[in-house]
Amino acid sequence: MSKECKNTILSLAEAYKDYFKIGAAVTVNDLQGMHGDLLKKHFNSLTAENAMKFGEIHPEEDRYDFEKPDKMKEFALNNNMKMRGHTFVWHNQTSNWLFVDKDGKEASRELVLERLKQHVKVVCDRYKDVVYAWDVVNEAIEDKNGEQYRDTKWRRILGEDYIKTVFEIVKEQDSKAALIYNDYNNEMPEKLEKSYTMLKEMLEKGAPIDGVGLQGHWNIRDKNLIENLRRSIERYASLGLKLQVTELDVSMFEFEDKRTEFKEPTSEMLALQELVYNDIFSVFREYKGLVTSVTFWGISDKYTWKDNFPVYGRKDWPMLFDVNGQPKASFDRVVNFK
């Protein structure tokens, strides 16, 4: 990190206090040690990486597991932070019991709705004092073919208007938090239009949707990223929606890149990453007031979900802090913008 950076800025959260919240996705292990120190210094928002997903927090019909999210809530409250709730309705990591009745057959719409309402009530009642935004529905748009919606049990059982229904259920239990539709690649032109169309239809029907979550799983070589990002913010904002960047990382590898020979990032990779982080945060600042939070999907390069994905056994380095928790040149670019 440069001498100038050390002298002018103390933390990410401090740098962006007049712009938006700065968040990180965490596990309970991140609340201590090096990552715990980084969280306390640089972040003012937490997202549970997995611990609040349906299958984790409600694994059996009559059993909730609050241990991990409770520790995250305690950490947040003790360190003057808020949380994002992630996530109520998703096609992955959802408990199988939810969709099966007592006879082992597919549950009826009425039964699934009853179970979902109870789940939302319990979770909201426990965490709404610290949660400022809920990812209500996650990844409902199909991006692999001409279909508009992903074919999921949620949609098949609850019906085509299930997204509106779920947002109404959450709104009834928490009227203060921002209610977000979250997805990946929804800044890409084709999926942007699908998402825009869905959100427009839902809003016209009265769905209480407050904003869109752009996951932001990007890489150092996407030449269209800034154009797509700016277009998507303006397109969603035209519906009266706010934007939250919910799962940010900048991978050293394009998805199709299967190389495994790297033991550390090259100087070229680091330089390209620095430029991408500089450019995307310039856009975020440009849309101050529309972008209300930016959350990294991880804390440092020591551990990220991009390790082993999409190539098993390969290390990635997508964060602003290196494997030792030290700020990279990308960090310098992000905080020194005045």
Phi, psi and omega in degrees: 000142184287159176299321180300317181297316181299324186276338189252340185218141182263324186201162174301311183299321179292319181298326186249021184297334179264006183244296184196165176292148176246119186239169175216143172278135189226157163252170180296331178294337180285350185279000180223173177066210183302314181293323176299319178295318178295319178300313183296325184276322194247349189232150175231016179213140178238145168235132174290121181301316180224337196293344179252004174291151191309311184294337180274314187274341182220064188290333178228155188304321184256018181220126171253153175239097184263359190303308184289310179296330176296321178294323178293318178299315180300316178299315180299312182296322181290341184239024175057044179245164170245173181231153166257135178271124187221112001209157183277308187238115180211152182281346177252163174049043175244136183298133182296328183300335184300327187256012183235136179272182185294342179265005179082008178263168179300131183292151178286165176303316183297320182290317179296319178298317179299316180294319180295316180301318180294317179300311181298318180298313182298313183291316180297315181302326184279330190236356186291347176287343181240345182272125178258349179205139175246131165281095189287309178235135187238124169058054181269347183270135177280132181240006185257349179207195183283357181290149179281312186248146173292137179279107182230164175298323178304311184287320181296321184275317185274341178102171188295334181268021187298328181298312176302316181299315183293318178299322179295321179297315181291320179300322180296329182267335179216099185273354185259325183288154174286132181256120194243138165265123188245138180201166176253155180059015183277011166261350178285141192310309184294314181288329174304314182292322176297314181294316179302314181298315178300311183295320178299314179298316181295317180295320179296334177271001176095013179295132183279064180266126182262334185195174180242134173263117171268115185298316176078037173274088188248180180218173189282354187240015180277101185288343182259004189301310186294318177300314180294320182296312181297317180298318183293319178300314181292323181293313179292322180296333178296343176269001182084018184260145172276166179239137170232130174272115198255339188212052192286134166201153179237097184292151174281353187231138167291155185303324183280351183282115184255010183298145182229008189278353187275128175261344175204161181289144177283166178297326177295315178302313182296322179293318178294320178297320178301317180293319180296312179300319178301314185291317183289323178288333173297319177293316179304315180292324179301325182257039174306133183098330174266317175273117188253345172200150176230116184243126175276142179271068184138184184237307179223173178290352179303317175214129171215159180294343179284344170296123180080000178226128004272005181247115181295137178087001182254132175277144174233164185222067191267000189260174178280343180245139185281187186294343177259008179080011180270141179294137179270175177301329177300321177300315180305314180297319185292321185270336181263079184242356184274000000 
